[in-house]
Structures are given as structure tokens and as C-alpha cells.
């Protein structure tokens, strides 16, 4: 009897964890904020911020980062109009979920050099990296 109860509990916990504990985003598309920081020091790279306008107003990983709000209906059109297919593009959001979804969509459209910045600007700040603000002339 105890074995059946234990098996049941394990099954229920497994189901709960599969829904809430994991995501199905391809890990090979991910880069850490440390890797992004290093890339920003050594090369001129393209960064795409997929947060809302309200979020980007608080600062960005790179002040010149391109912007396309993931929640807008025309997100894909705005993003693809700005991005080259032949260069590495680092995509980030607040915590990494929107950017992971954006990278999946972009890769499906042939933007195979797009990379999700794991845990987004939240992880960037946690590492103590500087957040830049852009003030147009």
C-alpha cells in the first residue's frame, strides 16, 4: 500500500515539474550574460532587445541595441526588418523567456545566427554589469 502511495506522489510531482519546472527552449541557442559581455568588449555585435518600451526606458544592455517589442502584433516584421541573416544577433528580454521564444521564431525564418541571452537583463544586472541609457539628441 505504501509503495502505491509513493509511486502516485512521484508521478504527480513529475507531472507538476514537467509543466512548471522546465521549459522546452533549445539550449544550444543560449548564451550566458558573461559570454555576451565578453563579446561586447571584443567585437561590434548586434543586440536585439525584445522588451516593452516602458522596460527599455529603464536602460538596456547596450544603448544602441535594436528594439522590437515581443508583445506587439508586428513584432516579427519589426525584428526581421532590422536584422541581417548572416551576422550573430544576441536577443534579450527581462528574464530570458520572451527572447527564447523570439529566437525560435527568428530561426524558423532563416535567422540562424540568433542567440538567446539566458535570464536576460535580470542576470546582466545580477552580475554587476552596467546598464546603458540612450538619450537621443
C-alpha positions as CSV (number, residue, x, y, z in Angstrom):
1,X,0.0,0.0,0.0
2,X,2.8,2.4,0.9
3,X,4.5,1.6,-2.4
4,X,1.4,2.6,-4.4
5,X,1.1,5.9,-2.5
6,X,4.8,6.7,-3.0
7,X,4.5,5.9,-6.7
8,X,1.4,8.1,-7.0
9,X,3.2,11.0,-5.3
10,X,6.2,10.7,-7.5
11,X,4.0,10.6,-10.6
12,X,2.1,13.7,-9.5
13,X,5.3,15.6,-8.7
14,X,6.8,14.6,-12.1
15,X,3.8,15.9,-13.9
16,X,3.9,19.2,-12.0
17,X,7.6,19.7,-12.6
18,X,7.2,19.0,-16.3
19,X,4.7,21.8,-16.6
20,X,6.3,24.4,-14.3
21,X,9.9,23.4,-13.7
22,X,11.3,23.2,-17.2
23,X,10.9,24.9,-20.5
24,X,11.2,23.4,-23.9
25,X,13.5,26.0,-25.4
26,X,16.6,24.7,-27.3
27,X,19.6,25.2,-25.0
28,X,22.0,25.3,-28.0
29,X,20.6,28.7,-28.9
30,X,21.5,30.1,-25.5
31,X,24.5,32.3,-24.4
32,X,25.3,33.5,-20.9
33,X,25.5,37.2,-20.0
34,X,29.2,36.6,-19.4
35,X,29.6,35.5,-22.9
36,X,27.6,38.5,-24.2
37,X,29.7,40.8,-22.0
38,X,32.9,39.4,-23.4
39,X,31.6,39.6,-27.0
40,X,30.6,43.3,-26.5
41,X,34.2,44.1,-25.3
42,X,35.9,42.5,-28.4
43,X,33.6,43.0,-31.3
44,X,30.9,45.1,-32.8
45,X,27.9,42.8,-32.4
46,X,24.1,43.2,-32.9
47,X,21.9,43.1,-29.9
48,X,18.1,43.0,-30.0
49,X,16.0,44.0,-27.0
50,X,12.5,42.5,-27.2
51,X,11.2,44.1,-24.0
52,X,8.4,46.7,-23.9
53,X,9.1,50.5,-24.4
54,X,8.4,51.0,-20.7
55,X,11.1,48.4,-19.9
56,X,13.7,49.7,-22.3
57,X,13.3,53.2,-21.0
58,X,14.9,52.0,-17.7
59,X,18.1,51.1,-19.6
60,X,19.5,48.5,-21.9
61,X,22.4,46.1,-22.1
62,X,23.8,48.2,-25.0
63,X,22.4,51.7,-25.6
64,X,22.4,51.1,-29.3
65,X,20.5,47.8,-29.1
66,X,17.8,47.4,-31.7
67,X,14.3,47.2,-30.3
68,X,11.2,45.1,-31.2
69,X,8.5,44.6,-28.5
70,X,7.7,40.9,-28.4
71,X,4.1,41.6,-27.3
72,X,3.3,43.8,-30.3
73,X,1.4,42.3,-33.2
74,X,4.0,43.4,-35.7
75,X,7.0,42.1,-33.7
76,X,8.3,39.7,-36.4
77,X,8.0,42.4,-39.1
78,X,9.9,44.9,-36.9
79,X,12.5,42.5,-35.9
80,X,13.2,41.0,-39.3
81,X,13.4,44.4,-41.0
82,X,16.3,45.3,-38.7
83,X,18.3,42.1,-38.7
84,X,20.8,40.6,-41.1
85,X,20.6,36.9,-41.6
86,X,24.4,36.5,-41.9
87,X,25.5,38.0,-38.6
88,X,25.3,36.9,-34.9
89,X,22.4,38.6,-33.1
90,X,22.1,38.4,-29.3
91,X,18.4,38.7,-28.2
92,X,17.4,39.5,-24.7
93,X,14.4,40.5,-22.5
94,X,13.9,40.8,-18.8
95,X,14.3,37.1,-17.8
96,X,15.0,35.1,-21.0
97,X,11.6,33.7,-21.7
98,X,10.4,36.2,-24.4
99,X,13.9,36.3,-26.0
100,X,14.0,32.4,-26.2
101,X,10.6,32.4,-27.9
102,X,11.8,35.2,-30.2
103,X,14.9,33.3,-31.2
104,X,12.8,30.2,-32.0
105,X,10.6,32.3,-34.3
106,X,13.6,34.1,-35.9
107,X,15.5,30.9,-36.5
108,X,12.4,29.4,-38.2
109,X,12.6,32.4,-40.6
110,X,16.2,31.8,-41.5
111,X,17.9,33.9,-38.9
112,X,20.1,31.0,-37.8
113,X,22.7,33.1,-36.0
114,X,20.4,34.4,-33.4
115,X,21.2,33.6,-29.7
116,X,19.1,33.9,-26.6
117,X,20.7,35.7,-23.7
118,X,19.9,33.4,-20.8
119,X,18.0,35.1,-17.9
120,X,18.1,38.4,-19.8
121,X,18.8,41.8,-18.3
122,X,18.0,40.4,-14.8
123,X,21.1,38.2,-15.0
124,X,23.1,41.1,-16.5
125,X,22.3,43.3,-13.5
126,X,22.9,40.5,-11.1
127,X,26.5,40.1,-12.5
128,X,27.0,43.8,-11.8
129,X,27.3,44.8,-15.5
130,X,26.4,48.3,-16.4
131,X,23.0,49.2,-17.9
132,X,23.1,51.9,-20.5
133,X,20.6,54.6,-21.2
134,X,20.1,56.1,-24.6
135,X,19.3,59.8,-24.8
136,X,18.6,60.9,-28.4
137,X,19.8,64.4,-29.5
